[in-house]
Structure formats: C-alpha cells, structure tokens
Amino acid sequence: MAVWATADLHGHLEIWKKIKEIIGDDEIYVLGDCVDRGPQSWETLKAVYNDPQARLLKGNHEDMLVK
C-alpha cells in the first residue's frame, strides 16, 4: 500500500474526486486548506473529513473558518 499527500484543495470537490480515482485504496494525508476560494468548500471539507482513507490536518484556511 502506498501513502499519498495533497494539500490546498480550496473548495474544489472535483479535484478531490480525481485524486481519489488515482490513489485507489491507498492512504492519503490532506495537509489542510480544503476550504475557501473554490465553489464547493463545505462539500469538499465534508468529503475529505468523512473519507476513511484520508488523514486530514487543519490548515490555516480551516483555522480562519473556525474563528
């Protein structure tokens, strides 16, 4: 099994879906910034957060959202 990493999805759910196609059943670390700027911030954050393959770290854009 491989381990992948990505960051800065910034609300682009379609990019997350393409990444999921590429990695198959491998594990992926998402290094924050799932929200802000893109058209589907909330949906992207939920998709990553609820994905059992993903390990999500909070980025500065998520921190701004909380504040």
C-alpha positions as CSV (number, residue, x, y, z in Angstrom):
1,M,0.0,0.0,0.0
2,A,1.3,3.5,-0.9
3,V,0.8,6.6,1.1
4,W,0.0,9.9,-0.7
5,A,-0.2,13.5,0.4
6,T,-2.0,16.5,-1.0
7,A,-2.9,20.0,0.1
8,D,-4.8,23.1,-0.9
9,L,-7.9,21.7,-2.4
10,H,-9.6,25.1,-1.6
11,G,-13.2,24.0,-2.3
12,H,-12.6,22.1,-5.5
13,L,-14.5,18.9,-4.9
14,E,-13.9,17.7,-8.5
15,I,-10.1,17.7,-7.8
16,W,-10.7,15.6,-4.7
17,K,-12.7,13.1,-6.7
18,K,-9.9,12.8,-9.3
19,I,-7.3,12.3,-6.6
20,K,-9.5,9.5,-5.2
21,E,-9.6,7.8,-8.6
22,I,-5.8,7.9,-8.8
23,I,-5.0,6.6,-5.3
24,G,-7.4,3.7,-5.3
25,D,-7.3,2.0,-1.9
26,D,-4.2,3.8,-0.7
27,E,-4.0,6.1,2.3
28,I,-3.8,9.9,1.8
29,Y,-2.8,12.7,4.1
30,V,-4.5,16.0,3.3
31,L,-2.3,18.8,4.6
32,G,-5.1,21.4,5.1
33,D,-6.8,24.1,3.2
34,C,-9.8,22.2,1.9
35,V,-12.0,25.3,2.2
36,D,-12.0,28.9,0.9
37,R,-11.8,30.3,-2.6
38,G,-13.4,27.4,-4.6
39,P,-17.1,26.9,-5.3
40,Q,-17.7,23.9,-3.0
41,S,-15.8,24.5,0.2
42,W,-18.2,22.8,2.6
43,E,-18.8,19.8,0.4
44,T,-15.0,19.3,-0.1
45,L,-14.3,19.5,3.6
46,K,-17.1,17.0,4.4
47,A,-15.9,14.6,1.7
48,V,-12.3,14.6,3.0
49,Y,-13.3,14.5,6.7
50,N,-15.6,11.6,6.2
51,D,-13.3,9.6,4.0
52,P,-11.8,6.7,6.0
53,Q,-8.7,6.7,3.7
54,A,-7.9,10.3,4.4
55,R,-6.0,11.8,7.3
56,L,-6.9,15.5,7.5
57,L,-4.7,18.1,9.1
58,K,-6.2,21.5,9.8
59,G,-4.7,24.2,7.6
60,N,-4.8,28.0,8.1
61,H,-7.9,28.3,6.0
62,E,-9.8,25.9,8.2
63,D,-8.4,27.8,11.2
64,M,-9.9,31.0,9.7
65,L,-13.2,29.3,9.2
66,V,-13.4,28.2,12.8
67,K,-12.5,31.8,14.0
